[in-house]
């Protein structure tokens, strides 16, 4: 697979996704074969546990043939009639998701620590799109209250009935140290849907006031 040295991350991830597309239907058509290929892919992905970032994982693709062969041999699993390329693609795709999740968690901690060191009350953990653009550039954001872990999640989605923009606010509970999800529905503030960006902005203001009055000390203090 050395010819893939110059492939971009997008191209490689598309290649891996194609392997997933070919193999995942086995879950319904041949559950035993599906379970077996998942074991092969997991054994292969486990041999990539030493990678410390997505860039390094991309580089390891050049050795995918030997990684798959060694993983299968060490695990004592029969290779079956699966394509080594597909096993590798599935394994690398699984490992990439794990690596990306780890990178995301690390970035969350950096943002939280940075905001806290500056004496901020809130930290913006995610923001994408433009609220005023509606469905043309769908907005999404997560802003967490550093003292309590309550977080306002805003999103713009398409209303399935009217096809118009739907402005949604949800309040969730996150870990105050690392921003990981604790409770999707902690009962802090009701989920609300709005027809305009202005209405959402007003709902966010109300939620912010409610959250600011919560006990400090993180999730355990809300029990």
BAVOFI-479486 format. One record per residue (C-alpha): x, y, z; residue in one letter; residue number from 1. Coordinates in nm, 4 decimals, padded with zeros to 6 digits. Example, Ala and Ser with C-alpha at 12.3 -4.5 7.8 and 13.67 -1.06 7.14 Angstrom:
((01.2300 -00.4500 00.7800) "A" 1)
((01.3670 -00.1060 00.7140) "S" 2)
% end
This chain:
((00.0000 00.0000 00.0000) "X" 1)
((00.3049 00.2266 -00.0313) "X" 2)
((00.1466 00.4041 -00.3275) "X" 3)
((-00.0788 00.5842 -00.0800) "X" 4)
((00.2086 00.7879 00.0708) "X" 5)
((00.0947 01.1128 -00.0904) "X" 6)
((-00.2780 01.0635 -00.0359) "X" 7)
((-00.4500 01.3335 00.1672) "X" 8)
((-00.6364 01.2647 00.4890) "X" 9)
((-00.9659 01.3193 00.3067) "X" 10)
((-00.8732 01.0675 00.0373) "X" 11)
((-00.7610 00.8067 00.2876) "X" 12)
((-01.0684 00.8492 00.5041) "X" 13)
((-01.2849 00.8118 00.1923) "X" 14)
((-01.0985 00.4904 00.1126) "X" 15)
((-01.1547 00.3616 00.4664) "X" 16)
((-01.5213 00.4596 00.4536) "X" 17)
((-01.5585 00.2544 00.1381) "X" 18)
((-01.4238 -00.0485 00.3245) "X" 19)
((-01.6819 00.0129 00.5963) "X" 20)
((-01.9539 00.0440 00.3321) "X" 21)
((-01.8615 -00.2956 00.1904) "X" 22)
((-01.8299 -00.4756 00.5245) "X" 23)
((-02.1027 -00.3368 00.7499) "X" 24)
((-02.3940 -00.4900 00.5509) "X" 25)
((-02.2664 -00.8268 00.6711) "X" 26)
((-02.4251 -00.7424 01.0061) "X" 27)
((-02.7633 -00.8322 00.8551) "X" 28)
((-02.6703 -01.0679 00.5707) "X" 29)
((-02.4103 -01.2797 00.7536) "X" 30)
((-02.3819 -01.2025 01.1268) "X" 31)
((-02.1124 -01.4659 01.1883) "X" 32)
((-01.8878 -01.3281 00.9129) "X" 33)
((-01.9558 -00.9763 01.0374) "X" 34)
((-01.8525 -01.0681 01.3914) "X" 35)
((-01.5367 -01.2273 01.2556) "X" 36)
((-01.4302 -00.9292 01.0436) "X" 37)
((-01.4967 -00.6974 01.3376) "X" 38)
((-01.2594 -00.9109 01.5473) "X" 39)
((-00.9978 -00.8913 01.2713) "X" 40)
((-01.0376 -00.5137 01.2494) "X" 41)
((-01.0259 -00.4704 01.6278) "X" 42)
((-00.7078 -00.6768 01.6503) "X" 43)
((-00.5578 -00.4585 01.3776) "X" 44)
((-00.6743 -00.1330 01.5382) "X" 45)
((-00.5217 -00.2430 01.8695) "X" 46)
((-00.1807 -00.2578 01.7017) "X" 47)
((-00.2213 00.1145 01.6341) "X" 48)
((-00.2707 00.2098 01.9984) "X" 49)
((00.0741 00.3675 02.0046) "X" 50)
((-00.0175 00.6435 01.7569) "X" 51)
((-00.0501 00.9793 01.9296) "X" 52)
((-00.2260 01.1774 01.6605) "X" 53)
((-00.4134 01.1620 01.3329) "X" 54)
((-00.1058 01.2620 01.1287) "X" 55)
((00.0901 00.9664 01.2615) "X" 56)
((-00.2001 00.7322 01.1922) "X" 57)
((-00.2117 00.8484 00.8306) "X" 58)
((00.1582 00.7701 00.7960) "X" 59)
((00.1056 00.4200 00.9319) "X" 60)
((-00.1231 00.3379 00.6406) "X" 61)
((00.1869 00.2703 00.4316) "X" 62)
((00.2489 -00.0332 00.6551) "X" 63)
((-00.1130 -00.1476 00.6586) "X" 64)
((-00.0396 -00.4808 00.4868) "X" 65)
((00.2063 -00.5931 00.7514) "X" 66)
((-00.0001 -00.4464 01.0366) "X" 67)
((-00.3008 -00.6537 00.9333) "X" 68)
((-00.0936 -00.9694 00.8775) "X" 69)
((00.0827 -00.9396 01.2135) "X" 70)
((-00.2377 -00.8587 01.3997) "X" 71)
((-00.4162 -01.1612 01.2574) "X" 72)
((-00.1200 -01.3878 01.3310) "X" 73)
((-00.0776 -01.2627 01.6874) "X" 74)
((-00.4504 -01.2947 01.7577) "X" 75)
((-00.4583 -01.6470 01.6184) "X" 76)
((-00.7559 -01.5612 01.3993) "X" 77)
((-00.8173 -01.7121 01.0557) "X" 78)
((-00.8033 -01.4435 00.7892) "X" 79)
((-01.1006 -01.5916 00.6057) "X" 80)
((-01.1822 -01.4584 00.2608) "X" 81)
((-01.1810 -01.0935 00.3586) "X" 82)
((-00.9721 -00.8502 00.1607) "X" 83)
((-00.6733 -00.7336 00.3707) "X" 84)
((-00.7353 -00.3855 00.2284) "X" 85)
((-01.0913 -00.3863 00.3616) "X" 86)
((-00.9831 -00.5173 00.7023) "X" 87)
((-00.7178 -00.2460 00.7164) "X" 88)
((-00.9621 00.0227 00.6024) "X" 89)
((-01.2125 -00.0739 00.8692) "X" 90)
((-00.9438 -00.0916 01.1385) "X" 91)
((-00.7884 00.2430 01.0473) "X" 92)
((-01.1306 00.4062 01.0332) "X" 93)
((-01.2113 00.2763 01.3822) "X" 94)
((-00.8755 00.3913 01.5171) "X" 95)
((-00.9062 00.7334 01.3504) "X" 96)
((-01.2351 00.7942 01.5303) "X" 97)
((-01.0690 00.7034 01.8588) "X" 98)
((-00.7730 00.9327 01.7857) "X" 99)
((-00.9994 01.2209 01.6823) "X" 100)
((-01.2041 01.1784 01.9982) "X" 101)
((-00.8870 01.1875 02.2086) "X" 102)
((-00.7670 01.4996 02.0257) "X" 103)
((-01.1056 01.6619 02.0781) "X" 104)
((-01.0994 01.5835 02.4506) "X" 105)
((-00.7515 01.7345 02.4797) "X" 106)
((-00.8650 02.0502 02.2999) "X" 107)
((-01.1633 02.0792 02.5331) "X" 108)
((-00.9368 02.0678 02.8373) "X" 109)
((-00.7114 02.3369 02.6897) "X" 110)
((-01.0100 02.5656 02.6255) "X" 111)
((-01.1534 02.5082 02.9728) "X" 112)
((-00.8211 02.5613 03.1503) "X" 113)
((-00.7543 02.8726 02.9430) "X" 114)
((-01.0920 03.0280 03.0187) "X" 115)
((-01.0662 02.9435 03.3880) "X" 116)
((-00.7169 03.0923 03.4144) "X" 117)
((-00.8516 03.4179 03.2707) "X" 118)
((-01.1266 03.4309 03.5311) "X" 119)
((-01.4065 03.3734 03.2808) "X" 120)
((-01.7472 03.2421 03.3875) "X" 121)
((-01.8179 03.0677 03.0567) "X" 122)
((-01.6133 02.8868 02.7928) "X" 123)
((-01.7003 02.8451 02.4260) "X" 124)
((-01.6319 02.4792 02.3489) "X" 125)
((-01.7699 02.4788 01.9967) "X" 126)
((-01.9010 02.7277 01.7443) "X" 127)
((-01.9654 02.6848 01.3748) "X" 128)
((-02.1714 02.8599 01.1104) "X" 129)
((-02.3564 03.1891 01.1314) "X" 130)
((-02.6757 03.2267 01.3356) "X" 131)
((-02.8125 03.4993 01.1117) "X" 132)
((-02.7707 03.2855 00.7968) "X" 133)
((-03.0289 03.0280 00.8955) "X" 134)
((-03.0048 02.7123 00.6845) "X" 135)
((-02.7573 02.8677 00.4420) "X" 136)
((-02.4762 02.8266 00.6947) "X" 137)
((-02.6292 02.6284 00.9837) "X" 138)
((-02.5140 02.7480 01.3227) "X" 139)
((-02.4148 02.5253 01.6123) "X" 140)
((-02.2469 02.6089 01.9410) "X" 141)
((-02.1727 02.4757 02.2881) "X" 142)
((-02.1033 02.7188 02.5719) "X" 143)
((-02.0330 02.5762 02.9173) "X" 144)
((-02.0701 02.7420 03.2558) "X" 145)
((-01.7352 02.6802 03.4269) "X" 146)
((-01.8722 02.6670 03.7797) "X" 147)
((-02.1580 02.4210 03.7283) "X" 148)
((-02.0884 02.2372 03.4022) "X" 149)
((-02.4288 02.3338 03.2623) "X" 150)
((-02.3930 02.4013 02.8912) "X" 151)
((-02.6120 02.5744 02.6345) "X" 152)
((-02.6257 02.3892 02.3034) "X" 153)
((-02.7614 02.5967 02.0163) "X" 154)
((-02.8334 02.4669 01.6687) "X" 155)
((-03.0163 02.5613 01.3530) "X" 156)
((-03.2013 02.2724 01.1930) "X" 157)
((-03.4595 02.2336 00.9208) "X" 158)
((-03.8171 02.2111 01.0404) "X" 159)
((-03.9495 01.8824 00.8918) "X" 160)
((-04.3008 02.0257 00.8485) "X" 161)
((-04.2321 02.3709 00.7072) "X" 162)
((-03.8748 02.3178 00.5768) "X" 163)
((-03.7921 02.6534 00.7384) "X" 164)
((-03.5092 02.7148 00.9825) "X" 165)
((-03.5679 02.5871 01.3348) "X" 166)
((-03.3601 02.7536 01.6072) "X" 167)
((-03.3048 02.5094 01.8936) "X" 168)
((-03.1693 02.5531 02.2454) "X" 169)
((-03.0871 02.2611 02.4720) "X" 170)
((-02.9183 02.2739 02.8121) "X" 171)
((-02.7043 01.9738 02.9030) "X" 172)
((-02.4627 01.8897 03.1838) "X" 173)
((-02.0893 01.8434 03.1218) "X" 174)
((-01.7853 01.7630 03.3335) "X" 175)
((-01.6399 02.0930 03.4546) "X" 176)
((-01.2830 01.9683 03.4114) "X" 177)
((-01.2878 01.8146 03.0637) "X" 178)
((-01.6166 01.9084 02.8980) "X" 179)
((-01.7338 01.5500 02.8530) "X" 180)
((-02.1040 01.4753 02.8470) "X" 181)
((-02.2664 01.3761 03.1764) "X" 182)
((-02.6400 01.4233 03.1230) "X" 183)
((-02.8310 01.5103 02.8050) "X" 184)
((-03.1393 01.6164 03.0016) "X" 185)
((-03.0473 01.7323 03.3527) "X" 186)
((-03.3679 01.9316 03.3965) "X" 187)
((-03.1892 02.2643 03.4331) "X" 188)
((-03.3723 02.4480 03.1539) "X" 189)
((-03.6353 02.3160 02.9107) "X" 190)
((-03.5417 02.2471 02.5502) "X" 191)
((-03.6959 02.5096 02.3245) "X" 192)
((-03.7473 02.5605 01.9508) "X" 193)
((-03.7843 02.9013 01.7878) "X" 194)
((-03.8751 03.0495 01.4518) "X" 195)
((-03.6140 03.3259 01.4467) "X" 196)
((-03.2583 03.3915 01.5557) "X" 197)
((-03.3800 03.6773 01.7777) "X" 198)
((-03.6131 03.4429 01.9663) "X" 199)
((-03.3271 03.1991 02.0203) "X" 200)
((-03.1038 03.4794 02.1450) "X" 201)
((-03.3642 03.5792 02.4017) "X" 202)
((-03.4009 03.2155 02.5138) "X" 203)
((-03.0230 03.1910 02.5527) "X" 204)
((-03.0289 03.5020 02.7727) "X" 205)
((-03.2940 03.3446 02.9961) "X" 206)
((-03.1023 03.0177 03.0150) "X" 207)
((-02.7819 03.2033 03.0987) "X" 208)
((-02.9499 03.3704 03.3955) "X" 209)
((-03.0922 03.0411 03.5197) "X" 210)
((-02.7572 02.8654 03.4883) "X" 211)
((-02.5659 03.1466 03.6572) "X" 212)
((-02.7797 03.0909 03.9676) "X" 213)
((-02.6908 02.7209 03.9917) "X" 214)
((-02.4714 02.5890 04.2764) "X" 215)
((-02.0999 02.5905 04.2090) "X" 216)
((-01.8745 02.2882 04.2372) "X" 217)
((-01.9744 02.0905 03.9308) "X" 218)
((-02.2202 01.8069 03.8721) "X" 219)
((-02.2005 01.6532 04.2200) "X" 220)
((-02.3438 01.9694 04.3750) "X" 221)
((-02.6628 01.9361 04.1690) "X" 222)
((-02.7627 01.5994 04.3011) "X" 223)
% end
